[in-house]
């Protein structure tokens, strides 16, 4: 089919033409359709040179403009009449561009979602670490919280120690029971008061065996001088004393020793030299010992060794006075009432009596405001 009118360069199809003989879009632009163009539809060409390449380039530009006009007509026609564009007329550049844009937007959304997922994974890992840390803290607090100890905090310390040790040793074999030092000290005090009562309470309160107490006492330091372990043991022993039993007498005596020196690796110490305790040591070899012992005067008889001193020769009067006064002060501090001092008639003790100001008219000396009567052993008179 041929067009009756010739198309100009700026010609635009009129969609308002009569519809009687108006052909369809497919019929007009079918492969078999022929479009006739006149001279007025082409730009005049002026040949300035015989070079034919310029004419070919000009012809190619005219063809390109015609193709662009056909594409513009196709888009306008499809927009107005609402039909699908013929794929034989135009390329798929616009659709490809649209797909590329959609693909770019989808890639951006995918990257954004991946960033969100990475952030959520980081938050999840951080939350997991916090949860694990809080779980460990809770476990430590549960382990550190002692229900029995909290319950026994309102009880006296002695009752609390008994309850806690009974709970700890409830299902244990008697040979596998374990006790702390405070409970052993408490049991030792009961044993000193009454061994019979201790044996009666042992299966009831699950208290330590007597051999356990012996081992516990044997571990106490027994260094020379006024050591605290002996005073501590006497304090436990005297808790059940009556007022009569608290009146005590102090006995002092000396004995000869064979000179011998020995190194103790356990304590990194050399024994056998002159030693008064509390780092009061000399380089002279000890050949005698001065001992102090306390003995009850009233009530049931009892005695307890207090201290010993390794000396060279014999202890001087002024040195003996220092340690005797220290021992009497320790006995007064634990509630005992020392009122008598006994020694033999050695020359050093006669010197001690003169240092203390003891005489027939004044047979006592004073320590911390208390009178201590001085006497010598009767068999030595």
C-alpha positions as MATLAB code, in Angstrom:
seq = 'XXXXXXXXXXXXXXXXXXXXXXXXXXXXXXXXXXXXXXXXXXXXXXXXXXXXXXXXXXXXXXXXXXXXXXXXXXXXXXXXXXXXXXXXXXXXXXXXXXXXXXXXXXXXXXXXXXXXXXXXXXXXXXXXXXXXXXXXXXXXXXXXXXXXXXXXXXXXXXXXXXXXXXXXXXXXXXXXXXXXXXXXXXXXXXXXXXXXXXXXXXXXXXXXXXXXXXXXXXXXXXXXXXXXXXXXXXXXXXXXXXXXXXXXXXXXXXXXXXXXXXXXXXXXXXXXXXXXXXXXXXXXXXXXXXXXXXXXXXXXXXXXXXXXXXXXXXXXXXXXXXXXXXXXXXXXXXXXXXXXXXXXXXXXXXXXXXXXXXXXXXXXXXXXXXXXXXXXXXXXX';
ca = [
       0.000    0.000    0.000;
       1.332    3.444   -0.877;
       0.874    6.686    1.046;
      -0.947    9.346   -0.906;
       0.848   12.182    0.821;
       4.551   12.598    0.931;
       6.255   12.861    4.351;
       8.236   15.933    5.148;
      11.098   16.158    7.623;
       8.903   17.465   10.438;
       5.783   15.569    9.418;
       3.782   14.008   12.276;
       0.987   11.464   11.675;
      -2.463   12.782   12.402;
      -4.491   10.391   14.486;
      -7.664   12.358   13.838;
      -7.859   11.460   10.169;
     -11.053    9.839    8.958;
     -11.227    6.274   10.069;
     -12.893    5.059    6.876;
      -9.860    4.162    4.895;
      -7.313    4.461    7.750;
      -4.999    1.465    7.625;
      -3.797   -0.267   10.764;
      -0.310    0.200   12.206;
       0.756   -3.309   11.193;
      -0.458   -2.769    7.614;
       1.405    0.526    7.248;
       4.683   -0.721    8.681;
       4.541   -4.275    7.451;
       7.592   -5.631    5.673;
       5.741   -5.474    2.370;
       4.844   -1.782    2.725;
       6.632    0.767    0.549;
       7.178    4.408    1.575;
       7.820    6.811   -1.277;
       9.897    9.886   -0.504;
      10.154   12.950   -2.754;
      12.894   15.442   -3.418;
      11.505   17.827   -0.858;
      12.116   15.214    1.843;
      15.859   15.260    1.244;
      18.339   18.052    1.888;
      20.041   19.474   -1.147;
      23.595   18.215   -1.583;
      26.196   20.552   -2.951;
      29.220   18.782   -4.259;
      32.201   20.914   -3.378;
      34.649   18.260   -4.316;
      34.615   15.152   -6.356;
      35.236   13.203   -3.149;
      32.381   10.687   -2.949;
      33.023    9.889    0.730;
      31.492   13.193    1.826;
      28.291   12.380   -0.075;
      28.123    8.960    1.571;
      28.516   10.460    5.059;
      25.792   12.987    4.335;
      23.488   10.236    3.091;
      24.164    8.176    6.231;
      23.205   11.132    8.471;
      19.952   11.597    6.565;
      19.094    7.920    6.966;
      19.860    8.082   10.680;
      17.564   11.074   11.173;
      14.825    9.224    9.292;
      15.205    6.246   11.570;
      14.986    8.452   14.669;
      11.797   10.066   13.343;
      10.291    6.636   12.718;
      11.134    5.634   16.290;
       9.567    8.859   17.635;
       6.453    8.208   15.612;
       6.303    4.666   16.937;
       6.491    5.783   20.573;
       3.918    8.520   20.119;
       1.564    6.221   18.234;
       1.833    3.470   20.866;
       1.264    5.993   23.669;
      -1.853    7.408   22.067;
      -3.584    4.304   20.816;
      -2.340    1.992   23.624;
      -1.035   -0.911   21.556;
       2.148   -2.946   21.897;
       5.201   -1.709   20.001;
       6.223   -3.773   17.034;
       9.543   -5.413   17.812;
      10.429   -5.395   14.105;
      10.618   -1.579   14.046;
      12.646   -0.652   17.107;
      15.360   -2.400   19.102;
      15.017   -3.613   22.710;
      17.307   -0.885   24.089;
      14.608    0.743   26.200;
      13.475   -2.534   27.697;
      17.064   -3.578   28.326;
      17.755   -0.238   29.971;
      14.697   -0.669   32.151;
      15.797   -4.176   33.094;
      19.281   -2.884   33.877;
      17.811   -0.187   36.118;
      15.593   -2.721   37.893;
      18.574   -5.035   38.276;
      20.646   -2.186   39.740;
      17.874   -1.357   42.222;
      17.573   -4.998   43.200;
      21.351   -5.216   43.692;
      21.232   -2.139   45.937;
      18.389   -3.664   47.955;
      20.302   -6.951   48.168;
      23.433   -5.202   49.427;
      21.361   -3.286   51.966;
      19.770   -6.506   53.193;
      23.199   -8.145   53.386;
      24.449   -5.251   55.517;
      21.408   -5.619   57.760;
      22.059   -9.361   58.053;
      25.711   -8.742   58.921;
      24.712   -6.206   61.570;
      22.124   -8.604   62.995;
      24.726  -11.386   63.073;
      27.107   -9.096   64.939;
      24.355   -8.198   67.421;
      23.546  -11.894   67.825;
      27.180  -12.764   68.545;
      27.480   -9.862   70.980;
      24.285  -10.940   72.727;
      25.582  -14.519   72.895;
      28.805  -13.308   74.544;
      26.856  -11.185   77.030;
      24.570  -14.120   77.801;
      27.517  -16.429   78.393;
      29.228  -13.864   80.622;
      26.056  -13.292   82.652;
      25.545  -17.040   82.917;
      29.067  -17.484   84.295;
      28.569  -14.620   86.754;
      25.296  -16.145   87.908;
      26.980  -19.511   88.341;
      29.785  -17.945   90.375;
      27.298  -16.105   92.556;
      25.310  -19.288   93.095;
      28.471  -21.140   94.072;
      29.679  -18.340   96.310;
      26.319  -17.956   98.030;
      26.355  -20.282  100.980;
      22.807  -21.011  102.070;
      23.868  -22.754  105.268;
      26.316  -19.970  106.096;
      23.646  -17.344  105.482;
      21.202  -19.301  107.652;
      23.774  -19.719  110.448;
      24.837  -16.071  110.400;
      22.225  -15.326  113.084;
      23.620  -18.020  115.395;
      26.584  -17.746  117.785;
      29.877  -18.625  116.060;
      30.241  -21.883  118.011;
      26.758  -23.145  117.014;
      27.301  -21.989  113.444;
      30.601  -23.923  113.223;
      28.950  -27.085  114.542;
      26.047  -26.874  112.063;
      28.265  -26.158  109.054;
      30.687  -28.990  109.843;
      27.804  -31.434  110.385;
      26.304  -30.528  107.020;
      29.692  -30.803  105.281;
      30.492  -34.209  106.821;
      26.959  -35.658  106.718;
      27.467  -38.382  104.098;
      31.208  -38.871  104.570;
      33.013  -41.808  106.026;
      34.418  -41.139  109.541;
      37.943  -41.447  108.142;
      37.164  -38.985  105.337;
      35.750  -36.140  107.405;
      37.489  -32.777  107.229;
      37.475  -30.004  109.849;
      38.733  -26.444  109.844;
      41.096  -25.085  112.489;
      38.373  -23.103  114.255;
      36.256  -26.206  114.771;
      39.307  -28.193  115.927;
      40.089  -25.468  118.460;
      36.486  -25.535  119.660;
      36.584  -29.321  120.014;
      39.914  -29.100  121.834;
      38.366  -26.781  124.421;
      35.560  -29.272  125.055;
      38.103  -32.077  125.374;
      40.129  -30.138  127.956;
      37.012  -29.472  130.022;
      35.837  -33.067  130.128;
      37.235  -35.974  128.109;
      34.245  -38.082  129.167;
      31.750  -35.515  127.864;
      33.774  -35.230  124.655;
      33.572  -38.964  123.991;
      29.823  -38.804  124.646;
      29.273  -35.954  122.153;
      31.595  -37.298  119.438;
      29.066  -39.551  117.637;
      26.258  -37.009  118.063;
      27.964  -33.855  116.770;
      30.483  -35.627  114.480;
      33.395  -33.905  116.199;
      37.036  -34.920  115.516;
      38.652  -37.957  117.054;
      41.195  -37.582  119.870;
      44.017  -38.548  117.503;
      43.011  -35.697  115.205;
      43.269  -33.286  118.127;
      46.710  -34.683  119.059;
      47.954  -34.136  115.519;
      46.451  -30.648  115.521;
      48.245  -29.714  118.749;
      51.503  -31.285  117.593;
      51.585  -28.900  114.638;
      51.622  -25.870  116.907;
      55.018  -24.137  117.101;
      57.064  -25.009  120.158;
      59.908  -22.587  119.850;
      61.866  -21.441  122.843;
      60.640  -18.424  124.776;
      57.127  -17.388  125.763;
      55.390  -18.872  122.721;
      51.763  -18.092  122.071;
      50.718  -21.673  121.237;
      51.174  -22.868  124.832;
      49.256  -19.851  126.196;
      46.496  -20.459  123.643;
      46.162  -24.084  124.679;
      46.041  -23.074  128.360;
      43.342  -20.516  127.547;
      41.165  -23.238  126.031;
      41.817  -25.466  129.007;
      40.919  -22.798  131.573;
      37.560  -21.772  130.095;
      35.688  -24.140  132.406;
      37.746  -23.398  135.496;
      36.098  -22.229  138.662;
      37.411  -19.205  140.542;
      39.398  -21.473  142.891;
      41.027  -23.293  139.969;
      42.151  -19.998  138.440;
      44.611  -19.398  141.303;
      47.885  -20.762  140.007;
      51.511  -21.102  140.987;
      54.483  -20.668  138.639;
      57.381  -23.081  138.917;
      60.839  -22.275  137.546;
      63.848  -24.583  137.337;
      67.029  -25.206  135.387;
      68.582  -28.369  134.008;
      71.862  -29.208  132.307;
      71.948  -30.117  128.609;
      74.494  -31.831  126.408;
      75.913  -29.354  123.933;
      74.755  -30.178  120.423;
      73.971  -28.152  117.319;
      71.706  -29.265  114.503;
      70.260  -27.722  111.350;
      66.502  -28.113  110.749;
      65.789  -27.838  106.995;
      62.038  -27.593  107.551;
      62.406  -24.362  109.522;
      65.737  -23.269  108.013;
      67.092  -22.879  111.523;
      70.062  -24.011  113.615;
      69.161  -25.272  117.074;
      71.507  -25.782  120.011;
      72.648  -22.182  120.463;
      71.566  -19.799  123.221;
      67.961  -18.897  122.450;
      65.440  -16.831  124.464;
      62.790  -16.743  121.762;
      61.518  -13.863  119.621;
      64.792  -13.695  117.668;
      66.793  -13.234  120.913;
      69.566  -15.625  119.897;
      73.295  -15.535  120.382;
      76.182  -17.430  118.830;
      77.111  -19.171  122.092;
      76.365  -22.872  122.390;
      73.607  -23.664  124.891;
      74.388  -26.117  127.677;
      71.435  -25.625  130.019;
      67.715  -24.844  129.902;
      65.408  -22.817  132.121;
      61.786  -23.991  132.185;
      58.544  -22.444  133.431;
      55.412  -24.386  134.343;
      52.046  -23.376  135.801;
      50.124  -25.463  138.320;
      46.695  -25.092  139.858;
      46.451  -24.373  143.589;
      42.726  -24.599  144.317;
      40.265  -27.232  143.219;
      41.304  -30.265  141.202;
      45.075  -30.401  140.646;
      46.353  -29.668  137.154;
      49.611  -28.492  135.569;
      50.663  -27.130  132.203;
      54.122  -26.416  130.711;
      54.542  -22.824  129.602;
      57.953  -22.107  128.097;
      61.631  -22.986  128.005;
      64.843  -21.060  127.313;
      68.169  -22.401  126.016;
      70.963  -20.616  127.887;
      74.730  -20.768  128.114;
      75.827  -21.479  131.689;
      72.961  -20.222  133.854;
      70.345  -17.563  133.324;
      71.218  -14.234  134.945;
      68.847  -12.713  137.484;
      67.909   -9.646  135.454;
      67.284  -11.758  132.299;
      65.151  -14.255  134.258;
      63.128  -11.361  135.736;
      62.235  -10.104  132.244;
      60.814  -13.413  131.035;
      59.111  -14.278  134.337;
      57.264  -10.962  134.276;
      56.288  -11.556  130.637;
      54.899  -15.002  131.465;
      52.910  -13.710  134.467;
      51.392  -10.957  132.280;
      50.264  -13.506  129.681;
      48.600  -15.611  132.379;
      46.752  -12.596  133.717;
      45.550  -11.714  130.215;
      43.795  -15.084  129.773;
      41.927  -14.795  133.066;
      44.172  -16.731  135.448;
      45.342  -15.392  138.796;
      49.038  -16.197  139.396;
      49.852  -15.608  143.065;
      52.887  -17.743  143.809;
      56.386  -18.208  142.334;
      58.581  -21.189  143.242;
      62.241  -21.881  142.389;
      65.297  -23.626  143.846;
      68.234  -22.105  145.731;
      70.590  -21.790  142.800;
      72.906  -18.834  142.766;
      71.109  -17.288  139.799;
      67.741  -17.520  141.588;
      69.190  -16.002  144.769;
      70.352  -13.179  142.537;
      66.809  -13.032  141.088;
      65.359  -12.636  144.611;
      67.672   -9.686  145.257;
      66.717   -8.133  141.899;
      63.017   -8.511  142.768;
      63.527   -7.006  146.230;
      62.361  -10.133  148.054;
      63.378  -10.584  151.701;
      62.116  -12.188  154.903;
      60.205   -9.045  155.789;
      58.936   -8.584  152.198;
      58.423  -12.104  150.689;
      56.569  -11.006  147.545;
      56.991   -8.855  144.462;
      54.425   -6.989  142.423;
      53.421   -7.496  138.761;
      50.716   -5.269  137.194;
      49.425   -4.291  140.643;
      49.133   -7.904  141.868;
      51.306   -9.395  144.621;
      53.226  -12.555  143.719;
      54.668  -14.453  146.694;
      58.220  -15.707  146.248;
      59.310  -19.018  147.790;
      61.869  -21.751  147.258;
      61.306  -25.465  147.073;
      61.156  -27.083  150.514;
      63.404  -30.116  149.760;
      66.297  -27.747  149.005;
      66.234  -26.085  152.441;
];
